[in-house]
Amino acid sequence: MDARLIAIGDIHGCHAEFAELLERIAPGRSDQLILLGDLINRGPDSLKVLDLAREHRAISLLGNHELRLLNFRKTRDRSLLRETDEETFARLRPEDWDYLEHMPLTHHVPELQTVFVHGGFLPDQPWDQQPAQVVTRIQVIDREGRPRKRADCEDAPAWADLWSGPPFVVYGHTPRPEIYKLKWSAGIDTACVMGGYLTAYILPERRFIQVKARRRYFT
């Protein structure tokens, strides 16, 4: 079997679902696991997720949840904190901080014309020159062309709706009840931590695999 790229959407501490999905996929030694950020927070066990990621030699991309904790660690600015940040922050071990600090923003596979990222990109700028605060957080684009959260700009189009490629983009961050597959992108955050599904997208075969959340962990 040829080597596979296995992208998995936002895990958010859902260790049991992550383990079940890996069992179903059965990654081989030549396969590469790519986790699309937000491995931590909200769910039942962020540390077990990080342990599994290391065990499987995953390329884990920087998500907005990891970025927020890293920024808080540097600044101790409590205004940065959200939801379950403090609980996670208190439990992270030295090896976890080292892992978070070495998370790349993107992973580019030129031979497949594909790039993996947590949030997405502004369509009018080179994708590989966009900063962390854009590519880890963007969901929609407002009338002025600025990246915004979906909740703050409900009528704005999703960035993926305006992305015409290449490259093809595989991303998470924007939870939806179903996979959001377009010509030049695939959004695979299917809201596992909110009781949805944990989704994997496997290349080069372009196949999706999902497992259902055991329960709703976060509202």
C-alpha positions as CSV (number, residue, x, y, z in Angstrom):
1,M,0.0,0.0,0.0
2,D,1.2,3.5,-0.9
3,A,1.8,5.9,2.0
4,R,-1.2,7.8,3.0
5,L,-1.8,11.3,4.4
6,I,-4.4,11.2,7.1
7,A,-5.8,14.6,8.2
8,I,-8.0,14.7,11.3
9,G,-10.2,17.6,12.3
10,D,-10.5,19.4,15.7
11,I,-10.1,16.8,18.5
12,H,-10.6,19.1,21.5
13,G,-9.6,16.5,24.1
14,C,-11.9,13.8,22.8
15,H,-9.4,11.0,23.5
16,A,-11.7,8.0,23.1
17,E,-13.0,9.2,19.7
18,F,-9.5,9.9,18.5
19,A,-8.4,6.4,19.6
20,E,-11.4,4.8,17.9
21,L,-10.8,6.7,14.7
22,L,-7.1,5.6,14.6
23,E,-8.2,2.0,15.2
24,R,-10.5,2.2,12.2
25,I,-7.9,3.8,10.0
26,A,-5.0,1.6,11.2
27,P,-2.1,3.9,10.1
28,G,0.9,2.1,8.9
29,R,4.5,3.1,9.5
30,S,4.7,4.9,6.1
31,D,1.5,6.8,6.7
32,Q,1.6,10.4,8.0
33,L,-1.0,11.7,10.4
34,I,-1.8,15.4,10.2
35,L,-3.8,16.9,13.1
36,L,-5.4,20.2,12.1
37,G,-5.0,22.0,15.4
38,D,-7.2,22.4,18.5
39,L,-6.1,19.1,20.0
40,I,-6.9,20.5,23.4
41,N,-9.6,22.1,25.6
42,R,-13.3,21.5,26.0
43,G,-13.2,17.7,25.9
44,P,-12.4,15.2,28.6
45,D,-8.7,14.6,28.3
46,S,-6.3,16.9,26.4
47,L,-3.2,15.2,27.8
48,K,-4.2,11.7,26.4
49,V,-4.8,13.3,23.0
50,L,-1.3,14.9,23.1
51,D,0.2,11.5,24.1
52,L,-1.5,9.7,21.2
53,A,-0.4,12.4,18.8
54,R,3.2,11.9,19.9
55,E,2.9,8.2,19.8
56,H,1.8,8.3,16.2
57,R,4.4,10.8,15.1
58,A,1.7,13.2,14.0
59,I,2.3,16.6,12.4
60,S,0.1,18.7,14.7
61,L,-0.7,22.1,13.4
62,L,-1.2,25.2,15.5
63,G,-4.8,26.0,16.4
64,N,-6.3,29.0,18.0
65,H,-6.7,27.1,21.3
66,E,-3.0,26.2,21.4
67,L,-2.0,29.7,20.3
68,R,-4.1,31.2,23.1
69,L,-2.5,29.1,25.8
70,L,1.0,29.8,24.5
71,N,0.3,33.6,24.5
72,F,-1.1,33.4,28.0
73,R,2.0,31.5,29.2
74,K,4.2,34.3,27.8
75,T,2.1,37.3,29.0
76,R,0.0,36.0,31.9
77,D,-2.7,38.3,30.5
78,R,-5.9,36.7,31.9
79,S,-8.1,38.6,29.4
80,L,-6.8,36.1,26.8
81,L,-8.4,33.1,28.5
82,R,-11.6,31.4,27.3
83,E,-13.8,28.5,28.4
84,T,-11.7,25.6,29.6
85,D,-8.3,27.3,29.1
86,E,-7.4,27.5,32.8
87,E,-8.1,23.8,33.5
88,T,-5.9,22.7,30.5
89,F,-3.2,25.2,31.4
90,A,-2.9,23.8,34.9
91,R,-2.4,20.2,33.6
92,L,0.0,20.7,30.7
93,R,3.4,19.0,31.3
94,P,6.8,20.3,30.1
95,E,6.8,17.9,27.2
96,D,3.3,19.2,26.2
97,W,4.5,22.8,26.2
98,D,7.4,21.8,24.0
99,Y,5.1,20.1,21.6
100,L,2.8,23.1,21.4
101,E,5.7,25.5,20.8
102,H,6.9,23.5,17.8
103,M,3.5,23.2,16.1
104,P,3.7,24.6,12.5
105,L,1.1,26.9,11.0
106,T,0.7,24.8,7.8
107,H,1.8,21.7,6.1
108,H,2.2,21.8,2.4
109,V,2.3,18.8,0.1
110,P,3.3,20.2,-3.4
111,E,2.9,17.0,-5.2
112,L,-0.8,16.9,-4.2
113,Q,-1.2,20.6,-4.6
114,T,-2.6,20.5,-1.0
115,V,-2.0,22.5,2.1
116,F,-3.3,21.7,5.6
117,V,-4.2,24.4,8.1
118,H,-6.3,25.0,11.2
119,G,-8.5,27.8,10.2
120,G,-8.0,29.0,6.6
121,F,-6.7,31.8,4.5
122,L,-7.6,35.2,3.0
123,P,-8.1,34.5,-0.7
124,D,-6.5,37.7,-2.0
125,Q,-3.1,37.2,-0.3
126,P,-0.4,34.5,-0.7
127,W,-1.4,31.7,1.6
128,D,2.1,31.1,2.9
129,Q,2.6,34.7,4.0
130,Q,-0.4,35.0,6.2
131,P,0.1,35.3,10.0
132,A,-1.0,33.0,12.8
133,Q,-3.8,35.3,13.9
134,V,-5.4,35.0,10.5
135,V,-4.8,31.3,9.6
136,T,-5.7,30.0,13.1
137,R,-8.9,32.0,13.5
138,I,-10.5,32.9,10.2
139,Q,-14.0,31.6,9.5
140,V,-15.7,34.2,7.4
141,I,-14.7,37.4,5.4
142,D,-16.5,40.7,6.0
143,R,-17.4,43.3,3.4
144,E,-14.0,45.0,4.0
145,G,-12.2,41.8,3.2
146,R,-11.2,41.2,6.9
147,P,-11.1,37.8,8.6
148,R,-13.8,37.4,11.1
149,K,-15.5,34.9,13.4
150,R,-18.7,33.4,12.1
151,A,-20.6,34.4,15.3
152,D,-19.6,38.1,14.9
153,C,-20.5,38.4,11.2
154,E,-23.3,35.9,10.5
155,D,-24.1,37.1,7.0
156,A,-20.6,37.1,5.7
157,P,-19.4,34.4,3.4
158,A,-17.1,31.6,4.6
159,W,-13.5,32.1,3.4
160,A,-13.7,28.8,1.6
161,D,-16.6,30.0,-0.5
162,L,-14.2,32.7,-1.9
163,W,-11.2,30.4,-2.2
164,S,-10.5,29.5,-5.8
165,G,-7.2,27.6,-5.4
166,P,-4.7,26.2,-6.0
167,P,-3.7,24.8,-3.6
168,F,-6.5,22.6,-2.3
169,V,-7.0,23.4,1.4
170,V,-7.9,20.9,4.2
171,Y,-8.9,22.7,7.3
172,G,-10.8,22.6,10.6
173,H,-11.8,25.3,13.1
174,T,-15.3,26.0,11.8
175,P,-17.6,23.3,13.3
176,R,-20.4,22.1,11.1
177,P,-22.8,19.2,11.3
178,E,-21.4,17.8,8.0
179,I,-18.2,17.8,6.0
180,Y,-17.9,21.0,3.9
181,K,-16.4,19.8,0.6
182,L,-15.9,22.3,-2.2
183,K,-13.8,22.2,-5.4
184,W,-10.7,23.7,-3.7
185,S,-11.2,22.9,0.0
186,A,-12.5,20.4,2.6
187,G,-13.7,21.6,6.0
188,I,-13.5,18.6,8.4
189,D,-14.4,20.1,11.8
190,T,-17.6,18.2,12.4
191,A,-18.0,19.2,16.0
192,C,-17.0,16.1,17.8
193,V,-16.7,17.8,21.2
194,M,-20.3,19.2,20.7
195,G,-21.7,15.7,20.1
196,G,-21.0,15.5,16.4
197,Y,-18.3,13.4,14.6
198,L,-14.6,13.2,14.5
199,T,-13.6,13.2,10.8
200,A,-10.5,12.1,8.9
201,Y,-9.7,12.9,5.3
202,I,-7.3,10.4,3.7
203,L,-5.1,11.3,0.7
204,P,-4.4,10.5,-2.0
205,E,-7.6,8.4,-2.1
206,R,-9.8,11.3,-1.0
207,R,-11.8,9.3,1.4
208,F,-13.5,10.4,4.5
209,I,-13.9,8.3,7.7
210,Q,-15.9,9.4,10.7
211,V,-16.7,8.2,14.3
212,K,-19.6,9.5,16.3
213,A,-18.9,11.3,19.6
214,R,-19.7,9.2,22.7
215,R,-21.6,12.2,24.0
216,R,-21.8,16.0,24.0
217,Y,-18.9,17.3,26.1
218,F,-19.2,21.0,25.4
219,T,-22.1,23.3,24.7
